[in-house]
Amino acid sequence: MPHRMLNAIRQSGASGAALRDLYRNLNFSAKQARQLALDLVKAGLIEERWLDRAEWFIAVEHVDEAT
């Protein structure tokens, strides 16, 4: 399961992906998607960003492109 989320975030490129879009597209619950995302953050594979009040995630290989 984590690889599905990581692949979706990587495919979103430098713009990243909103948590809401991730769990809807991957058919996860919001709680499940948030936990998977936080696990990937802890593993150093993605970074968490905030846009207004929405959680966004971006793959570390795209971080330099996004800033």
Backbone bond lengths (Angstrom), bond angles and torsions (degrees), N, CA, C in turn:
res aa  C-N    CA-C-N  psi(-1)  N-CA   C-N-CA  omega(-1)  CA-C   N-CA-C  phi
1 M - - - 1.443 - - 1.529 113.10 -
2 P 1.334 118.99 -44.67 1.470 117.39 -179.99 1.521 112.83 -59.49
3 H 1.333 116.73 -32.47 1.464 118.71 -179.39 1.527 111.36 -67.32
4 R 1.324 118.21 -32.18 1.467 120.41 176.69 1.521 110.61 -63.81
5 M 1.331 116.01 -43.47 1.459 119.69 179.87 1.522 110.26 -68.46
6 L 1.314 117.61 -44.02 1.461 121.07 179.70 1.522 110.45 -60.70
7 N 1.319 117.84 -43.46 1.466 120.90 178.04 1.526 111.63 -61.92
8 A 1.324 117.46 -40.72 1.466 121.09 179.17 1.529 110.51 -64.25
9 I 1.330 116.94 -41.39 1.458 120.32 179.32 1.519 110.59 -68.08
10 R 1.323 117.22 -41.20 1.470 120.43 177.98 1.524 111.09 -62.57
11 Q 1.321 117.57 -39.49 1.459 121.42 -179.02 1.526 112.07 -68.33
12 S 1.320 117.30 -22.79 1.461 119.85 179.70 1.524 112.12 -74.25
13 G 1.323 117.01 -11.94 1.457 121.55 174.58 1.514 113.23 70.95
14 A 1.330 115.42 -150.97 1.457 121.90 -174.86 1.527 112.80 -69.55
15 S 1.322 117.82 -17.87 1.466 119.82 179.53 1.517 111.91 -78.25
16 G 1.317 117.56 -19.69 1.459 120.94 -179.57 1.513 111.87 75.28
17 A 1.334 115.36 -172.41 1.458 120.72 -177.55 1.523 109.45 -139.66
18 A 1.310 115.41 138.80 1.463 120.87 176.84 1.519 109.37 -76.25
19 L 1.311 116.17 142.74 1.461 120.62 179.48 1.525 110.96 -56.14
20 R 1.321 116.19 -42.11 1.474 120.53 -178.94 1.530 111.35 -59.84
21 D 1.326 116.26 -44.48 1.465 119.65 178.79 1.522 110.90 -65.00
22 L 1.321 116.27 -39.09 1.463 120.12 -179.77 1.522 111.36 -60.89
23 Y 1.327 116.82 -52.13 1.465 116.83 -175.33 1.514 112.59 -70.03
24 R 1.316 117.30 -28.71 1.469 118.51 176.29 1.526 111.83 -70.75
25 N 1.338 116.36 -44.73 1.460 120.53 -177.89 1.525 112.76 -71.00
26 L 1.326 116.84 -30.46 1.457 120.54 -177.19 1.525 113.05 -97.32
27 N 1.328 116.35 1.13 1.469 122.36 179.99 1.525 112.91 57.99
28 F 1.342 115.37 44.27 1.455 122.08 173.92 1.524 107.86 -105.40
29 S 1.320 116.28 159.71 1.459 119.06 169.31 1.526 107.43 -75.53
30 A 1.321 116.85 160.05 1.464 120.31 179.18 1.525 110.40 -61.26
31 K 1.317 116.48 -41.90 1.468 121.24 179.99 1.525 111.13 -63.01
32 Q 1.308 116.58 -44.64 1.462 121.85 179.76 1.530 110.79 -63.99
33 A 1.314 117.20 -43.91 1.463 121.36 -179.47 1.526 110.87 -65.38
34 R 1.321 117.49 -41.62 1.463 120.87 179.50 1.524 110.19 -62.74
35 Q 1.327 117.46 -43.55 1.463 120.68 -179.73 1.527 110.80 -64.74
36 L 1.321 117.35 -43.64 1.468 120.32 177.65 1.520 111.01 -61.13
37 A 1.327 116.53 -43.25 1.460 120.72 179.93 1.528 110.66 -63.22
38 L 1.325 117.28 -43.95 1.462 119.85 179.31 1.527 111.66 -65.20
39 D 1.316 117.06 -34.59 1.470 120.52 175.32 1.528 110.59 -64.07
40 L 1.336 116.56 -40.07 1.466 120.64 178.43 1.530 111.30 -68.97
41 V 1.334 116.99 -33.44 1.469 120.71 175.17 1.516 109.29 -64.70
42 K 1.333 116.69 -46.99 1.470 121.01 179.56 1.520 111.76 -61.03
43 A 1.323 116.63 -33.01 1.466 121.43 179.19 1.524 111.59 -77.64
44 G 1.330 117.40 -8.36 1.456 121.40 178.45 1.521 114.44 80.60
45 L 1.329 117.53 18.25 1.464 121.48 -177.27 1.526 113.22 -92.97
46 I 1.330 116.06 -25.96 1.454 120.89 178.81 1.524 108.78 -138.25
47 E 1.343 116.20 164.71 1.462 122.19 174.66 1.513 108.81 -120.79
48 E 1.316 114.63 146.33 1.457 120.48 177.54 1.521 108.95 -92.97
49 R 1.296 116.58 136.24 1.469 123.52 176.24 1.524 107.49 -129.74
50 W 1.318 115.76 158.60 1.462 121.07 175.46 1.516 108.51 -121.52
51 L 1.304 116.30 131.63 1.455 122.66 175.51 1.521 106.00 -123.60
52 D 1.326 115.84 110.58 1.465 121.27 -167.62 1.526 107.28 57.70
53 R 1.313 117.49 -115.62 1.460 119.75 178.69 1.523 112.19 -112.34
54 A 1.312 117.44 13.82 1.463 121.86 -177.29 1.527 111.17 -99.67
55 E 1.320 115.55 139.07 1.463 121.46 176.33 1.519 109.63 -81.41
56 W 1.319 116.00 129.43 1.450 122.58 177.26 1.515 108.52 -124.69
57 F 1.298 116.32 150.52 1.455 121.06 178.44 1.515 109.26 -130.93
58 I 1.321 114.82 141.73 1.457 121.11 -178.62 1.521 108.18 -134.95
59 A 1.318 115.97 138.46 1.467 120.84 178.63 1.527 109.20 -68.17
60 V 1.323 116.68 141.97 1.470 120.29 -175.30 1.521 112.15 -60.15
61 E 1.310 118.66 -28.41 1.459 119.37 179.17 1.524 113.06 -69.67
62 H 1.336 117.19 -12.96 1.462 121.66 179.36 1.526 112.94 -109.05
63 V 1.316 117.95 2.25 1.466 120.88 -175.65 1.518 111.84 -60.89
64 D 1.313 119.04 -46.01 1.466 121.67 -179.14 1.525 112.04 -62.53
65 E 1.322 117.50 -32.58 1.460 121.62 179.68 1.523 111.07 -71.56
66 A 1.339 116.33 -28.83 1.468 121.19 -173.80 1.518 112.93 -83.12
67 T 1.325 118.19 -21.41 1.459 119.10 -175.42 1.502 112.31 -89.41
